[in-house]
Amino acid sequence: MTYYSAKIQYKKFNNLLRITPKCKAKKINMKIIEKIDINYFRSLKKVSLKNVNELNIFSGRNDSGKSNVLKALDLFFNRNNISFSDNFNKERLNDVRKESIRGKQFIKITITFRNPGTYKTLPKKFQVSKTWDKTGNLLESKDNLTKLSGMKKLPTTLNISKRGLTTFLNKIKRAYPSEIPNFR
């Protein structure tokens, strides 16, 4: 089994993230996530984690958002429904109430992936966004393959690339690590 890990360099976080595909592979690029954007999830109003590496270590004070990054990834990879009132960013909720912008209540997570080299039907880089509405249901799951197809940047037809994307995403298993006890 080949393990994929991602190292997110963000100064507030102190946990380990491991993303593992369920496929065996020989020598391939271990970096499958390049960037993570999280909007309005729990304590994370707008966070963009760039230059994600193979191993990511989060460090910071208690309640600084470390676990919320991991929970956002768990939501992205493993869940379609959530308790919106428990997970919507409270600061954004106050903004929405002040500005009467009710339609702006959503949680959005966008991940820019890198093709590890084993998916011939996918481009080198592609994005997937998932948005949850105020009822807590997955509102939409969107990718940028149609845009890349229009720019002639897909290695095959759009339909074949979409099937390859589904296969790629289904082979990723995101494991949420349990809390690490403090050693004194």
N, C-alpha and C positions, 0 to 999 in steps of 0.2 A: 504494500500500500504506500503510495506517495502522499505525503502530507503537505498541504499548502498552508502557510501562515502569513499573516500580514502584520507589519510593524507600523503602527500609527504614531507619528511623531506629533504629539499635541501635549503641551506642557502640563495640563491639568489631570492627566489620567494615569492610573496605576494598577491595571489588570492586564491579563494576557488574553489575546484573541487568537483562536485557531480555527481556520476554515479548512475543511478537508473534503475533497471530492471523493466520491465512492468508486473511482476508477483507478486501475493500475496503469502506470505509465513508466517508460524508461526515463531517459534524460530529457526533462522539459523545464521550461521557465517556471519557477516556483511563485512568481509574483502574479497573482490574478486580479488583485484589486489595486487600482491606481489612486482613486479618489473617492471620498465618501462625503456627501452633503446631507445634513440633517436639518430639517426645518420644523420648528414648533413641537418638538417631542420632549416632554417632561421638562427638565431644567435647561435643555439645549434649544435656545430660540433660533439661532442660525449658526451652524457650525460647519466648517468646510475643512476636512482632513485631507491634505494634499501629500503627495509623495509617500504614499503608504508603502511600506517595505515588507519583507518576508516575515519579520518578527516585530510585534508592536507591544510596547510597554507603556501603560498609563500610570502616571504618578500624580499625586496631588492630595489636598486636604479632603477630609470627609465632606460629603455632599457637594463636591465640585463638578460632578457629572461623569465621572469615570464609568460607573456601572451603566449609566444611561446610554452611552455609546454602544455598549455590548447589548443592552436591551433593544436598542434601535435596530441593530443587526439581526437580533433574534426575531424581531417583528418583520423585518424585510424578508428574511429567508424562510421563516417557519410559520408565520401566522397571517390570517386574512382579517380577523376581527379582533377588536380591542375594546377596553373600557375607555372611551374617548375622554370622559371627564377626569379620569385618573391620569391620563397620559398627555393631554394637551398642555402646552406651555402656559403657565399661569400669567407670566408677563404679557404674552400675546393675548391672552383672554382679556386682561385689563385694557389693552389697546383696542381690541374689538368692541368692548363695551363702551369705551369713550367715543370711538369714531363711528359707531353703528355700521360696521362692515361685517354683518352676519355671514355673508357668503365667503368670508376669508378665514373661516374656521376649518382648518385641515392640518394634517400631519403629512409631511412629504420626506421621503428618503430616496436619494439618487446615488447610485454607485456606478463609477466608471470602471469597467473591467478591462483586463488585458487578456488576449487569447494566449493560453499557455503553449500554443503551437500544435496542439493535438486536435484542434477543431478546424478542419480545412474549409468549412462552410461559413466561418465567422471572420470578420475583419480583425486586424491587430488590436484595435480599441473599439469599445462600444459602451453605451450607457443603458441602464434600466432604471426607471423611476417608478415608485409606488406611492399612491396618495390615498389616505384614509379620510373619510368625511366625518362630520360631527356626530353621526350615529355610530361611529366606530367600525364601519364596514369598509373594506377595500373598495375605493371608488374607481381607481384605474391603475393599471400596470402598463407602462409605456416604455418603448425602447426607441433608439434612434436609427434603427436599421433602414426604415423607409427613407429617411433623410440621406443616409449613406448610399442607398441604392440610387437615388436621384443624382448623387454626385459621382456615380460609377465607382464607388469604393468598396463594393461587396465582391468577394471572390466567386460568387455564384448568384443564382436568382434570389429575389427577395423571399419567396416562399421557402426555399431550401434553407436560407439563412435563418429564417424565423424558427424552423424546425430544429436547426442546430442550436439556436439560443435556448429553446425549451429543454433540449437534452443537456446542455451545459449547466443551466440553472438547477435542473433536477438532480444533477450529480454532485452538487455542493451540499455538504452537510455542515451546518454551523453549530458547533457545540458550545453551550454556555457554561463556562467554568464555574464551579462552586467557589464560595468565598475561601480565600486562603487565610488560615489562622495566623495571628501575630506570634512570632517567635521572639522570645525575650532572652 
